[in-house]
């Protein structure tokens, strides 16, 4: 039977308001989760603004964490009461999923952005019975409860502060995974990280954990550069019109761009050393073109890599991040500020302005 919930519903024009909805019981392969808290991610704003179109009305949110309430048929390994972190959806059957690369699932777009089940139904309904789109990133967790695809549910230890864990499912996963999984940063490597939002700062922490000898952070904000230094960057530079090579950044093993700013990416390609790799993981504007010297890339085996979700399998990368958090080497609490659900617009504004690195919305 349907359950009464509260959710932040985004309608035409990007208007978002807290509304009373009902949510279905879980179908086969689904889990009903009581959300404790959800991180606010830049991708939510991209969807809100229509740059990444999703149907309306819709409940966004894709960095949820909470506790299992009920499971549908064909769900194994999860039970009511389990503490869980929610991540992105994947099919589990395509070649990439079978190869433990679910971020490149052949069905990634329909499963994460069509905001409905595969059969076309939605899990959420308004007071008039009308459909409200759900299943964004397989979860739609800007709500007190979410129907979640079981594959994007990661069971975690009950003693964790679950209200902090949601961003492990996307933002922190993307930054840390890019360093560990996609770029394969090793002890003694050098890396330049362009942009120090939640993703970039997670990458800084991950690079330190990996043993990189030179970790350079670049950002427009002096405050963010100072934070990056606190988290493990060996040096930081405020983007003030100078180019990367003018900062002494040259011959790097790795460059990670989190900005989506084409001129900066072009500079990043230029400062790669032999066999160096640049990873691109930002939400680029449509039709963004990157220009580079093909001979420079080819002649020394340099590589340009597209990265989705840090090339992560949430079932393995999230537990690794949690282990490092427990050891004090991945201190995400320094990046988080909490907001109540009724103040979700304040949370979004705090993130967009840069005042808060990772706003997290508490549902209860």
N, C-alpha and C positions, 0 to 999 in steps of 0.2 A: 504494500500500500504506500502511497506517496507520503513523504515526510515534509513538514514545514521547516523552511530554512530562511536565512537572510543572506543576501548577496549584493555585490556591487555590479549593477547592470549597465552596460554601455549601449547607448542607442545612437541613432543617426546624429551626425554632427559631433560625435565624440562625447556627448553628454553622459555622465556617469552618476548614478544615484543608488542609494541603498534601498532595496526593495524586498518585500516578502514574496517568496516563491515556494513551489513544491519541487521535490526531487524524487525520482523513481527509486524503486528497489534495484539492486544491481542485476544486470543481465548476465548471461554466461560469460565468463572471462573477465568480469568486472568486480570492483570492490567499492563499497561505500565507506568513505573516510570522513570522520569528524575532524575538520581542519582546526589546528591550534593557531597557526600563523603561516603567512605567505609572504615571500619576498617580492618586492617590486623590481621588475627587470625592464631595461630599455626596450626590449622587444614588445612588451605590453603596450608601451607608448607608440611604437611603430604601428601596431595593429589598431590601437585606438584612433590614430590619425589617418588611417586608411592607406598608408604607404605599403603595408602588407595587409591586403584586404581580407577581412573575415566577415561573415554575414551578421546582421544585427536583427534584433537585440541579442547581446551576447554577454556572458560572464568570462572575463579574461582571468589572468593569474596562472602562473605555471611554475612557481617555486614553493609549493605547498608542503606542509608537514603536519602530522597529527596522529590519530589513532583509528584503527579499523573498527567499524561498527558492524558490518555484515559483508559476506562474500557471496558471489554468485556461483553457479555450478561451474565445474571444470577449473576452479582456482585451487592451487596447491601451495602449501607452505605459508599461508597467511590465515590468521584467525582473529575474531573479535578481540579487541584490547591491544593488539600488536602496535607498537610505535613504528611509524613509517615516514620515509622521505619520498616525495613524488618527483619524478623526472619526466623526460619526453617519451612519446609513444613510438613504438616500432612494431613491425608485423611479426617478427620472429621466424619468418619462413624464407625470405629472399636470400640471395647469395651473401649480401653484406651482413645481414643478421646472423646467418649461420656461421660466418667468419668472425663473429663477436665484434662487429663494427655497426651497431644499430644506429649510430648517428647518420649513417649513409644509407639507411633503409630505403628500398625502392619505393615504398609507400609513405615516406616521411611527410610529404606535403599534405596529402589527404588526411592522414591520421592526426596531424598536428594543427592544421590550419582550416579545415573545412567546417570545424565546430559542430560536428554531429557524429553519430555512430556510422558504421559502414552501411547499415541498412537504411540510413537517412533519418532516423529518429533522433530526438534530443532527450536528455535526461532531466531537463529543467522546464518548468511551466509557470506562467504568470497566474494571478488570481482569476483571470477570465478563462483559464485553460489553454491559452495560446502558448506556443513554443517559445522558449528562450534558449538560444544556442549554447551548447555545452561542449565538453571534450576538447577545448583548446589545449594543445600539447597533451592531449589525453587526460586532462584534469579539470580545467576551469576552477581554480582554487581561490579566487577572490570571493569566498563564500564560507559560511559556517560548516558546510558539508560539500563533498564532491563525489561524483561517480567517476571512478578512475579505472583505466585499463590496467589489468593486473601486471602486465609486463613493465609498466613504468613505476611500480611500487617496490621500494627497497626497504626491507625490514631492518630496523636498527635496534640497538640496545635500549632497554626501558629506562635506564638511568640517565640517558642523555637529556640535556635541556632542549626538548624537542622544538620549542618556540624559536630557537636559533638555527635549526638545521635545514629549513626549507631552501635557502639559497645554495646549499650543496647540490641541489638538483639541476641547476642551470648555470647561474652566473659564476660561482666559484668552480663548478665542474668544468666550465668552458675554459677559464683561465689556467687552472692547474692542469687539466687534461691536455691542453695545447702544449704545455711545456713537457710533460711526462710522456704523453702518448703520440702526439703528432710530430713534434720537433725532436723528441728523444734527447733532451738536454742531459749531458753527462758531467761527471766531476771534472772540473778544470775548464769547461766550456765558457765562452762569452756569449751574452745575450743582451740585446737592446729591446726594451719593452716600450712601445709607443702608446701612450694613454694610460692613465692610472685611475680609472674607475674601478668598479668591483672586479671586473674581469682582469684588468691589468694588474691590480694589486694581488689578486689570487695568483697570477703568473709570477709576480715577484717572489711571493712566499714559496711557491713551488720550485722556482729556480734555485733559491737558497737551499731548500731541502735536497735538491738534486746535486748540489755541490758545485754549482757554477762559480767560477773564480771572478768573473766580472759581470755584474748585473747593473745595467744602465737604464734608468727610468726617464722618460721624456713626457712632459705635460705642460699645459699653459698655466697651471695653478701652482704657485710656490708652496701652498699648504699641502697639496697632494704629493709634491715631490718630497717634502719633509716626512710625510707619512710613509712614502715608499722607502725612504732611507731607514726609518724605524723598523720596517718589516723585512729588510734584508737587502735592499738595493745598495750596491757599493758606491754608486754615484748617481746624481740626478741633475737634469738640466731643464730649465724653464724655457719652453718654446717661445722665443722672442723675435722670430724672423730669421735667425741664423739657421744654416743647414746642419744636418747631422754630422757631416764631416768637419764642419767648423767647431763642433763640440768635441772633436777628437774621436768620434765614433767611426771606425774603419776596420776592415778585416775581420768582421764578426762572424762567429759560427752560426748565430741565430739572430733573427729579428722577428718580433711578434707585433703585428699591428692590430690594435683594438679600436682605432679611431675611424676607419673608413674614409680617411682624407687622402685623396689620390696623390697630391703632391708629396705628402709625407711618405706614402708607400713607395713612390718612385725613388725618393732619397734612400729609403730602407734597402731597396734592391741594390742601389749603388754602393752601399757600405758593406755588403756581404764579402767575406773572405772566400777562398777556394772551398768548394763543396758546401758553402754556407746555404742556409735555408731561411726564407721569409715565410711566415705563416699569416694568412689573412683570415680573420674571423669576425670582423665587424659587419654590421648590417649596411652594406653599401647602398647608396641611392640607385634606383634603376638606371641602366645604361651608363654607369660609371666606367670610364675607360682609363686604363693604366698604361703609360708609355715607359718603355725601358729599352736599353741597349741589348739587343739579342746576342751580340757577340760577347758582351760582358757575362751574360748568363751562361751561354753555351761553353765558353772557352775554359772555364774552371769548374764546371759541373755544379753551378749554382742552381737552386731550385725554388720555385714559387709554389706554395701549397695552400689550397683552400681548406679551411678547418670548420667543421660544424660540431658544436657541443664538445669541443676539445678532443674530438675523435675518441670519445669515452664510451665505455659500457658502464652505465650507472651502477650495475650490480657489483662491479669490481672497483671502480674509481671512487665512488662515494665512501665505501668502508676505508679505503686508504686515506682519504682526506680526514675522516673522523679519527683514525688512529693518530695522525699527525696533530690534529686539534688536541687530542688528549695529552699528547706529549708537550704541548705548548709551542709547537713549531708552525702551527697554522691558525693563528689567533683571530678568527673571524669576528669575535665579539668586539674588536676594536673598530670594526667597519659598520656595525649595525646600530640603528636607532629604531625603536618600536613606536607604532602608532595604532590607535584603536580603529576598528573597521569603519566607524562613523566618520573618522578623519582621514579616509583613504585619499581624498584629494590633496590634503596637506602632505601626506606621504609621497604622493606622486610629484608634487611641486618641490619638495625637499630633494628628491632625487634628480629632477630635471635641472634644478638650479646648481647642483653640485654641493649643496650644504651638507648633505648626508651621502655617504658612499653607498650604503645599502639600506634603504628603508624596508622595514618589515612590518606587515599589518597583522596585528593580533585579532583573532576572531572571537575569543572568549576571555 
